């Protein structure tokens, strides 16, 4: 593991970058947003390449970030109308979308510095303390994220606790391109999930668990991302591609035919948000697979995201890489 000064925040605080290398994979992690800022993976010929869409500088990230590689919380994804009720009390959180929804907890976990604690040469732990009432959320939350390189895998362990009942949903918002550059529509994606959540005009789930069978959302057997992305389906046209939660995925895998890189994603969470980078400066040049509880669950499926005072929030997502 190496550590270096990456940049300086506008308020003068130092941003550090840590590099983990286990001889198979190499990862760069910033203390800003606990961001996974680079992930170098070999192709079938052993060529190492960064498979993440990221930034060349902190200034560029501050100016144009769409959460690339950052940890998002307290609540990943959207909360309708930026409000929810917990224990009979209504909470109003930061409405940071034009339609009044709260996206990614207002950006709190992604836009501040985390405290780094190296574990060993291939593991780094980062901690963030969110005070009571931050962005309107109840409870003081202390969250820890551990990045580990294990053979050909990147493992992200999340742990948190609160001093009062609250809601919590953490994820990493990495934008992947297994070719390293160019478009991602030729990537072969499998999401073995029977249902997805259709969304309304403000990208909030309608409450329906819609079967993927017979729709452009059926990736159960694996197909190119671009095969049906242009289909005449209002769920695709209203957001310019895919930006939807898949429910209870049994397997998630992506294959890039030119480089031979393959990525498998495993999680203990009930959902994964598949997003095709529709709003990037160059659309469809990266994709996201954000493991999560379901969007707007504080209002629609509250049992998924409730963290009771004194309980421990724990979840793990694993990215396994190979080349063929």
C-alpha positions, 0 to 999 in steps of 0.5 A, a space after each residue: 500500500 502507498 499513500 500520497 497527497 492527492 489534492 487540497 479541498 477548497 477549505 484547505 483540508 488535504 485529500 489523500 489517495 491510497 493505492 492497494 496492489 495485490 499483484 493481480 488488481 490495483 485500486 486507488 481510493 480517495 479520502 474524498 467521498 471514500 471514492 474508488 478512483 481507479 481499478 486496474 484489471 488485466 485483460 486476456 493478454 495481461 494488459 492492466 487498464 483502469 476500468 472505471 470512469 473517473 476524473 483527472 483531478 479533484 477540481 474536475 470531480 468537484 465540478 462534474 461529479 455524478 458520484 463516480 466511484 463515491 460512497 453514497 449515503 445516508 440513503 442511496 438512490 431516491 426518496 420521493 418528495 424528500 420526506 418519509 415517516 419513521 416512528 410516527 414522525 415525518 422527516 424532511 430531507 434535502 431535496 437535491 433534484 429539480 422534481 423535489 426528490 432526495 437523491 443519494 442522501 443529499 450527497 453528504 457521504 460523497 462530498 466530504 472527507 473520510 478518515 482512512 485507516 490502513 489495515 494491511 497492504 491490500 485492505 483499507 478502512 475509511 470512517 465517516 461520522 454523520 451528526 444528528 439531523 444531517 440533511 434532515 435524517 434522524 440519529 447520529 450515524 458512524 459508518 465504516 467502509 472497508 476495501 479489500 483486494 482478495 485474489 481477483 476480487 475487490 470486496 467492499 464491506 459496509 458497517 454502521 450504527 446509529 444512536 437513534 432509529 434511522 434509515 440507511 442504505 449505502 452503496 458504491 457508485 462506480 461507473 464501469 467500462 470493462 474495455 477501459 474506454 469507448 461505449 458499453 453497449 457491446 458488453 454482455 450483461 446478465 442480471 438473473 432477476 425475475 422482476 424490476 421496478 418500473 418508475 414514474 416521471 420523477 424516477 420513483 418506483 410506482 410500487 409495482 414489481 414488474 416481471 422482466 419476461 417479454 420486456 427489454 429488461 430481461 437480462 436473465 440469460 445474458 445479452 448485449 446492453 445495447 440490444 434493446 436499449 432503443 426499444 419503444 418502451 416508455 420506461 427506457 425512453 423517459 430516462 434515455 436508457 436503463 436506470 432501474 432497480 432489479 429485485 432479488 438478483 440471483 446472479 449478476 455478470 458482465 463480459 466484454 468480448 474484445 478484452 475478455 474481461 469478465 466481472 461477477 457481482 455478488 451481494 447480500 442486498 435485495 436490489 441492484 440499480 442498473 444504470 447505463 450512464 444516460 446523463 454522462 457527457 458521453 452517454 452510454 460510455 460506462 454503466 453502474 451496478 449499485 447494490 442496494 435496498 429498493 429506491 424509496 423504500 422508506 415510503 414503500 418498503 420501510 422494513 428494508 432500510 430501517 436501522 434501529 438504535 444500537 443495531 449494527 448495519 452490515 453488508 458486503 458486495 464483491 466484484 470478481 474479475 477474470 479474463 478469457 
